[in-house]
């Protein structure tokens, strides 16, 4: 069973998005109550991440007020932030001036609202930071023109020269950056665009509420994805694409994989499973599909090296899967009290590795419950031992014939499952053809 996550921060408003700055060690999280006159504010909060006493901690450095606009989506390129607020995209630029850490008075002034008598964990206490953040507003452009206009997705290209937005009107809009001159717009979906990701040669993949996931080269349709072509008994009309992300291939010399999440299109009394699919990033052919539980997935993130996938659910749970096999490695049921709105891995930059302090990976999750939580994956040697024990116990209980019926290799007690090595190369697990599911489960049922 995975340990309970650490609460890093509690904001005075619902949180909808989180991004991590690879060079500065900053977590940037944002949200709000919108224009409703409920007394709930809107803002972008800047947290300094650092190791203190052997634990990863967060210090609130700056609160940027966004007035009546809640930030629902966000992208980061260097020190530039693209924040989706209502029907617009607001471009911000941050700068950090190093300074002396403030005292307790500064923490009281900058920290989130606290209830009298609450303990440190309950009141979301933060330390004052060791630097001063300033935020400059550069542009605000309208990016959605539907009656219920909302920008739902925004992404930068890898070189930071292109910004792509999508939202409720189904139009994909490409902007030259940093000028924010509109380069292209076209109707990509009949309905809302749920998610966007940019890949090789600035190909854009869009996931829509119209049950389609499409690959575009500028305004030309390259292909439409068919995730269920290896699952003939699963009709495509029963599912829609919720999220899409490109990720690196570990030791893959620049190769990419595309990952998508499919969730049930309609609610049913007995919820069907959601699915994860891995695609070839060049041909866009499906390589592997695996069910990932019946909790509806709300968000997806890929670690910098392409080793891990992070998932959040509408019921507040958080999971981490191994990217090459799609098997689940970490899971905390209802880590948050309500829908997880975004997840992001700590970058694998030099500063990020210092923050990991020997852990394999760290995932941040934010939710409508206003909390930002930290999920740590211990070093792979520790994980491998846990997986071996879990596999042995599971097979001991199921028995040899039950394991064979499930398509699992029989491993008597005292033997070990396949070696993880560097979490394996890309593609199916050893001895398992491309299709559905790995040959052994990482987490006991």
C-alpha positions in Angstrom: 0.0 0.0 0.0 1.4 3.4 -1.0 2.1 5.9 1.8 -0.2 8.8 2.2 1.0 11.9 0.3 2.4 15.0 2.0 0.3 18.2 1.9 2.8 20.8 0.6 0.5 23.7 0.4 -3.1 24.8 0.9 -4.4 27.8 -1.1 -7.3 30.1 -0.2 -9.1 29.1 -3.4 -9.7 25.9 -5.5 -6.6 24.9 -7.5 -6.9 23.9 -11.2 -3.4 23.7 -12.5 0.2 23.3 -11.5 3.5 23.6 -13.4 7.2 23.3 -12.2 10.0 25.5 -13.3 13.0 23.2 -14.2 15.7 25.8 -13.4 14.3 27.7 -10.5 12.8 25.0 -8.4 9.5 26.7 -8.4 6.0 25.2 -8.3 3.5 27.5 -9.9 -0.1 26.7 -9.1 -3.2 28.7 -9.9 -7.0 28.7 -9.6 -9.8 30.7 -8.0 -13.5 31.2 -7.6 -14.0 33.1 -10.8 -16.2 36.2 -11.2 -18.8 34.9 -8.7 -19.2 37.2 -5.7 -18.5 34.5 -3.1 -15.5 36.1 -1.4 -13.2 33.5 -3.0 -10.2 35.1 -4.7 -8.3 34.3 -7.8 -4.6 34.0 -8.3 -1.3 32.4 -9.3 0.9 31.3 -6.4 4.6 30.8 -6.6 6.1 28.2 -4.3 9.8 27.6 -3.7 10.6 23.9 -3.4 13.6 22.9 -1.3 14.9 20.1 0.9 14.7 21.0 4.6 15.6 18.4 7.2 15.5 15.6 4.6 12.0 16.5 3.5 10.8 18.3 0.4 9.1 21.5 1.5 7.3 24.4 -0.1 7.7 28.1 0.7 5.2 30.7 -0.6 7.2 33.4 -2.4 4.5 35.4 -4.2 0.8 35.7 -4.7 -0.2 37.2 -8.1 -3.8 38.5 -8.0 -5.8 37.7 -11.2 -8.7 39.9 -10.2 -12.0 38.2 -11.3 -10.4 35.6 -13.5 -9.7 32.1 -12.3 -6.8 30.3 -14.1 -8.0 27.0 -15.5 -5.1 26.0 -17.7 -1.4 26.9 -17.8 1.8 26.3 -19.8 5.3 27.2 -19.0 8.3 28.1 -21.3 11.3 29.4 -19.5 10.1 32.4 -17.4 7.0 32.9 -19.6 3.6 31.7 -18.3 0.5 31.3 -20.6 -2.5 31.2 -18.3 -6.0 30.3 -19.6 -8.5 32.6 -17.9 -12.1 32.5 -19.0 -12.1 33.1 -22.8 -8.6 34.5 -22.9 -4.9 33.6 -22.6 -2.9 35.9 -20.4 0.9 36.0 -20.9 3.0 36.6 -17.9 6.7 36.8 -17.3 8.3 36.1 -13.9 11.6 37.2 -12.5 13.2 36.1 -9.3 15.6 38.2 -7.2 17.5 36.3 -4.6 17.1 37.6 -1.1 17.3 36.7 2.5 14.7 34.4 4.0 12.1 36.4 5.8 10.9 35.7 9.3 7.7 34.6 10.7 6.0 37.9 10.1 6.6 37.4 6.3 5.1 34.0 6.4 2.0 35.3 8.2 1.7 38.1 5.6 2.1 36.0 2.5 0.7 32.7 3.6 -2.8 31.3 2.9 -5.7 31.9 5.1 -5.6 30.0 8.3 -8.2 29.0 10.9 -7.5 29.9 14.4 -6.1 27.0 16.4 -5.4 24.8 13.4 -2.3 22.7 13.3 0.5 23.2 10.8 -0.7 20.5 8.4 -4.4 21.5 8.6 -3.8 25.2 8.1 -1.4 24.6 5.1 1.4 26.5 6.8 4.3 27.6 4.5 7.7 29.2 5.3 8.6 32.6 3.9 10.8 32.2 0.9 14.4 33.1 0.2 13.8 35.1 -3.0 11.5 37.8 -4.4 9.3 37.0 -7.3 7.9 39.7 -9.6 5.3 39.1 -12.3 4.9 41.2 -15.4 1.8 41.1 -17.6 2.7 41.1 -21.3 -0.4 40.2 -23.4 -4.0 39.2 -23.1 -5.6 37.8 -26.2 -9.1 36.2 -26.7 -8.8 32.5 -27.5 -12.3 31.3 -27.5 -15.5 32.7 -29.0 -18.3 30.3 -28.0 -21.3 31.4 -26.0 -19.9 29.7 -22.9 -16.4 30.6 -23.8 -13.6 28.9 -21.9 -10.0 28.2 -22.9 -9.4 24.6 -21.8 -5.9 23.8 -23.0 -2.7 25.6 -23.8 0.8 24.3 -24.8 4.1 25.8 -25.9 6.2 24.2 -28.6 9.6 22.8 -27.5 11.5 25.8 -28.7 9.1 28.3 -27.2 8.3 30.0 -30.5 4.7 28.7 -30.9 1.8 28.7 -28.5 -1.3 26.6 -29.2 -4.7 27.1 -27.5 -8.0 25.2 -27.6 -11.3 25.5 -25.8 -15.1 25.3 -25.8 -15.6 26.4 -29.4 -13.6 23.5 -30.9 -11.1 25.8 -32.7 -7.4 25.2 -32.6 -5.5 28.5 -32.6 -1.7 28.8 -33.2 0.1 31.9 -32.0 3.6 33.2 -32.8 5.4 33.7 -29.5 6.2 36.0 -27.9 4.5 38.5 -30.2 1.1 36.6 -29.8 0.4 37.2 -33.5 -2.2 34.7 -34.6 -0.6 32.4 -37.1 -3.5 30.0 -37.8 -7.0 29.0 -36.6 -9.3 26.3 -37.8 -12.2 24.1 -36.5 -10.5 20.9 -35.1 -13.5 19.3 -33.3 -17.3 19.4 -33.2 -17.4 20.5 -29.6 -14.9 21.3 -26.9 -11.2 20.6 -27.1 -10.3 18.8 -23.9 -6.5 18.6 -24.3 -3.6 19.4 -26.6 0.0 18.2 -27.0 2.8 19.1 -29.4 5.1 16.6 -30.9 7.7 16.1 -33.6 7.9 18.8 -36.3 5.2 20.8 -34.3 2.6 18.2 -35.1 -0.4 19.0 -32.8 -2.6 16.3 -31.2 -6.0 17.3 -30.0 -8.5 15.4 -27.9 -12.1 16.5 -28.2 -15.5 15.9 -26.6 -16.7 14.6 -30.0 -15.0 11.2 -29.2 -12.1 12.0 -31.6 -8.4 12.4 -31.1 -6.7 13.9 -34.2 -3.1 14.7 -35.4 -2.6 17.9 -37.3 0.3 19.4 -39.3 -0.8 23.1 -39.2 -4.4 22.9 -40.4 -4.0 19.7 -42.3 -5.4 16.5 -40.8 -2.6 13.9 -40.6 -4.7 11.1 -39.1 -7.4 10.2 -36.6 -6.4 7.9 -33.8 -8.2 4.5 -33.3 -7.3 3.3 -29.8 -9.6 0.3 -29.8 -8.5 -1.3 -33.0 -6.9 -4.1 -31.0 -10.0 -4.4 -28.8 -12.8 -5.4 -31.3 -15.3 -5.9 -28.5 -15.0 -2.3 -27.3 -17.0 0.2 -29.4 -15.3 3.6 -30.0 -18.7 5.3 -29.3 -18.6 4.2 -25.7 -15.4 6.2 -24.9 -14.0 9.6 -25.4 -10.4 10.9 -25.2 -9.8 12.8 -22.0 -6.0 13.6 -22.2 -3.0 13.3 -24.5 0.7 13.8 -23.9 3.9 13.2 -25.8 6.8 11.7 -23.8 10.4 10.8 -24.4 11.5 7.2 -24.9 14.0 6.2 -22.3 17.4 5.8 -24.0 15.5 6.3 -27.3 17.8 8.8 -29.0 15.1 11.5 -29.3 12.2 9.2 -30.1 8.8 10.0 -28.7 5.7 8.1 -27.6 2.2 9.5 -27.4 0.0 8.6 -24.4 -3.7 9.0 -24.3 -6.4 8.4 -21.7 -9.9 7.1 -22.7 -12.8 7.5 -20.3 -16.4 6.3 -20.6 -18.5 8.6 -22.7 -21.6 8.0 -20.5 -22.1 7.2 -16.9 -23.2 3.7 -16.1 -24.4 1.9 -13.0 -21.4 -0.4 -13.1 -18.6 1.9 -14.3 -16.5 0.3 -17.1 -12.7 0.7 -17.0 -10.8 3.6 -18.3 -7.9 2.9 -20.6 -4.3 4.1 -21.2 -2.9 3.7 -24.7 0.7 4.1 -25.8 1.3 5.1 -29.5 4.3 5.3 -31.8 5.1 9.0 -31.9 6.0 8.9 -35.6 3.4 6.6 -37.2 0.7 7.1 -34.6 -0.1 3.4 -34.5 -1.2 2.0 -31.1 1.5 -0.1 -29.4 -0.1 -1.1 -26.1 -3.5 -0.5 -24.4 -4.2 -1.3 -20.8 -7.2 -0.7 -18.5 -6.3 1.6 -15.6 -9.3 1.2 -13.2 -12.9 2.3 -13.1 -12.3 5.7 -11.5 -12.7 8.3 -14.2 -9.3 9.8 -15.1 -9.2 13.6 -15.0 -5.6 14.5 -15.9 -2.3 13.0 -17.2 1.4 13.9 -16.9 4.6 12.3 -18.2 7.9 12.5 -16.5 10.8 14.3 -18.3 12.6 11.0 -19.1 9.4 9.3 -20.2 9.7 6.7 -17.5 6.5 7.4 -15.5 2.9 8.5 -16.2 1.0 10.4 -13.5 -2.8 10.2 -13.3 -5.5 12.0 -11.3 -9.1 11.0 -11.0 -12.5 12.7 -10.5 -12.8 10.9 -7.2 -9.6 12.4 -5.9 -7.2 9.4 -6.3 -3.7 9.6 -7.7 -1.7 6.9 -9.5 1.7 6.5 -11.2 2.2 4.0 -14.0 5.4 2.7 -15.6 5.3 4.2 -19.2 6.9 1.2 -21.1 4.4 -1.4 -19.8 1.5 0.9 -18.5 1.4 -1.1 -15.3 0.5 0.7 -12.1 3.3 1.3 -9.7 1.8 3.7 -7.1 -1.8 4.4 -6.1 -3.5 6.4 -3.3 -7.2 6.2 -3.2 -8.9 9.6 -2.6 -5.6 11.4 -1.9 -7.8 14.5 -2.4 -11.3 15.0 -1.2 -12.6 15.9 -4.7 -11.6 15.9 -8.4 -7.8 16.1 -9.1 -7.5 18.9 -11.6 -3.8 18.6 -12.5 -0.6 16.6 -11.8 3.0 17.4 -12.7 6.3 15.6 -12.1 9.3 17.3 -10.5 11.6 18.1 -13.4 14.6 15.8 -13.9 16.9 18.8 -14.3 20.0 19.3 -12.1 17.9 21.3 -9.6 15.1 18.8 -9.8 17.5 15.9 -9.0 18.6 17.8 -5.9 15.0 18.1 -4.8 14.4 14.3 -5.3 17.1 13.5 -2.8 17.5 9.9 -3.9 13.9 9.2 -4.7 13.1 7.9 -8.2 10.4 10.5 -8.9 8.1 13.0 -7.3 4.6 14.0 -8.5 2.6 17.0 -7.4 -1.2 16.9 -7.5 -3.7 19.8 -7.1 -7.4 19.6 -6.7 -10.6 21.6 -6.1 -10.0 21.0 -2.4 -7.4 23.8 -2.6 -4.5 21.5 -1.7 -1.2 20.7 -3.4 0.1 17.3 -2.4 3.4 15.5 -2.9 3.7 11.9 -4.0 7.2 10.3 -3.7 8.4 7.2 -5.5 11.4 5.6 -3.7 14.5 4.5 -5.5 13.9 1.6 -7.9 15.8 -0.9 -5.7 13.2 -0.3 -3.0 10.4 -0.5 -5.5 11.7 -3.7 -7.1 11.8 -5.4 -3.7 8.2 -4.3 -3.0 7.1 -5.5 -6.4 8.8 -8.9 -6.0 7.1 -9.4 -2.6 3.7 -8.3 -4.0 4.0 -10.7 -7.0 5.0 -13.6 -4.8 2.2 -13.1 -2.3 -0.3 -12.7 -5.1 0.7 -15.9 -6.8 0.8 -17.8 -3.6 -2.8 -16.8 -2.9 -4.1 -17.4 -6.4 -2.3 -20.6 -7.1 -0.7 -21.9 -10.2 -3.8 -22.7 -12.2 -5.5 -19.3 -11.4 -2.4 -17.5 -12.5 -2.3 -19.5 -15.7 -5.9 -18.6 -16.4 -5.1 -15.0 -16.0 -2.2 -15.2 -18.4 0.4 -14.7 -15.7 3.6 -16.7 -15.5 3.7 -18.9 -12.4 6.4 -17.8 -10.0 6.8 -20.1 -7.0 7.6 -18.4 -3.7 11.3 -17.5 -3.4 11.6 -16.6 -7.1 11.5 -13.1 -8.6 9.5 -11.4 -11.3 11.2 -10.1 -14.4 14.0 -7.6 -13.5 13.0 -4.0 -13.9 16.4 -2.8 -14.7 16.0 0.8 -15.9 12.2 0.3 -16.0 12.7 -1.6 -19.2 13.1 -0.5 -22.7 10.2 1.0 -24.6 7.5 -1.4 -25.8 5.8 -4.4 -24.2 7.1 -6.1 -21.1 9.6 -9.0 -21.8 7.9 -12.0 -23.3 4.6 -10.1 -23.9 3.3 -9.1 -27.3 1.8 -5.7 -28.0 -1.8 -5.7 -26.9 -3.6 -5.3 -23.6 -1.9 -5.6 -20.2 1.5 -6.5 -18.9 2.5 -10.1 -17.9 2.5 -9.3 -14.2 0.9 -6.7 -12.0 3.0 -4.1 -10.1 0.4 -3.6 -7.4 -1.5 -6.5 -5.7 -5.2 -6.6 -6.3 
